[in-house]
Amino acid sequence: MRSLILLAVTLASVCLLAQDSDPNNTPTKARPCVGEHPPQPCVVQPVAVSQAAPDYSDEGREKKIEGEVYLDFVVGVDGRTHDVHVTKSLGSGLDEKSVEAVTQWTFKPGTVDGKPVAVKLRGSVSFHLR
C-alpha cells in the first residue's frame, strides 16, 4: 500500500525588507504596514497568487523524513521569487525539492505608495508521510 504524502506549504506573513522599484530586486530596509498608524513609508506585503507544492524526494520518503524546510526569498517587483535560500534544512533531497517549488511560486508584488517593490519573506514547506 502506498503512503499518502501530506505536503503543507506555509508562507510566513513576515515582511522583512523592501526596496525601491529597481530592476535587480535587491531589498533595502523598510517597515511593513501594520497596526492603526503604520510607519511611513511602509510596505504592503505581497499576496500569494500560486504556490506549487514540492515533490517528496525518493530518499526522504525511503528514510521517512518528516518536518519543515524554512526558506528566505525575495518577491520581486515582477511577482516572482528570487534569491531563494534554505535557512533550516531537512536534508535527503527535501531542501532541493523545496527550493524548486518556491522558485515556481508567484505573488502580487508588495507595494509602497501603490508602487511595486521587492520584499524579502520567510516561508516554510512541510513534509509529512501518512
C-alpha positions in Angstrom: 0.0 0.0 0.0 1.4 3.4 -1.0 2.0 6.1 1.6 -0.1 9.1 1.5 2.0 12.2 1.4 0.8 15.4 3.0 2.7 18.5 1.9 1.8 21.7 3.6 3.2 24.9 2.2 3.2 27.8 4.7 4.2 31.3 3.9 5.0 33.4 6.9 3.5 36.8 6.6 6.7 38.4 7.7 7.8 41.3 5.7 11.4 41.6 6.5 12.8 44.1 4.0 11.7 46.0 0.9 13.2 48.2 -1.8 12.6 50.9 -4.2 11.4 49.6 -7.5 14.8 48.7 -9.0 15.1 46.1 -11.7 17.6 43.9 -9.8 15.2 43.1 -6.9 17.7 43.9 -4.2 15.9 44.6 -1.0 16.7 47.6 1.2 15.2 48.5 4.6 11.5 49.5 5.0 8.9 48.6 7.6 5.7 46.6 7.0 2.3 48.4 7.1 0.8 47.1 10.3 -1.4 48.5 13.1 -3.6 51.5 13.2 -0.9 54.1 12.5 1.8 52.3 10.5 5.2 54.0 10.0 5.6 55.9 6.8 6.7 54.9 4.2 5.6 51.4 4.8 5.3 48.2 2.7 2.1 46.5 1.9 3.1 42.8 1.8 3.0 40.6 -1.2 0.0 38.3 -1.7 0.4 34.7 -2.9 -1.2 34.0 -6.3 0.1 30.4 -6.7 2.2 28.2 -4.6 3.3 25.0 -6.2 3.7 22.1 -3.8 7.0 20.3 -3.8 7.5 16.6 -4.7 8.7 14.3 -1.9 12.3 13.2 -2.7 12.8 9.4 -3.0 15.5 9.5 -0.3 13.3 11.5 2.0 10.4 9.0 1.5 12.7 6.0 2.0 14.1 7.4 5.2 10.6 8.5 6.3 11.8 12.0 7.0 9.1 14.5 8.1 9.3 18.1 9.1 9.7 21.6 7.7 12.2 23.3 5.5 12.4 27.0 6.2 13.4 29.4 3.4 14.1 33.1 2.9 13.4 34.6 -0.5 12.7 37.8 -2.3 9.4 38.5 -4.0 10.4 40.8 -6.8 8.6 43.7 -8.5 7.6 41.1 -11.1 5.8 39.0 -8.5 8.3 36.1 -8.9 10.6 34.7 -6.3 14.3 35.4 -6.4 17.3 34.6 -4.1 15.7 31.5 -2.5 17.9 30.2 0.4 17.2 27.4 2.9 17.6 28.6 6.5 16.6 25.3 8.2 17.3 22.1 6.4 15.8 18.6 6.4 18.4 17.1 4.0 17.8 14.0 2.0 16.8 16.0 -1.1 13.9 17.7 0.6 15.7 21.1 0.7 16.2 21.0 -3.1 12.6 20.0 -3.7 11.5 22.9 -1.5 13.7 25.4 -3.4 12.4 24.0 -6.8 8.8 24.6 -5.6 9.4 28.1 -4.1 11.0 29.3 -7.4 7.7 28.5 -9.1 5.6 30.5 -6.6 4.0 33.7 -7.9 2.7 36.8 -6.0 1.0 40.1 -6.3 4.1 42.2 -5.5 4.4 44.2 -2.3 3.9 48.0 -2.7 5.0 51.3 -1.2 2.6 54.2 -2.0 1.0 51.9 -4.7 4.2 51.2 -6.5 5.6 47.6 -6.7 8.7 46.9 -4.6 10.7 43.8 -3.8 10.1 42.3 -0.4 12.1 39.7 1.5 9.9 37.0 3.0 10.3 33.9 5.2 8.3 30.8 4.4 8.3 27.1 5.1 7.4 23.9 3.3 6.2 20.9 5.4 6.7 17.3 4.5 4.6 14.6 6.3 4.1 11.0 5.4 0.8 9.3 6.2 
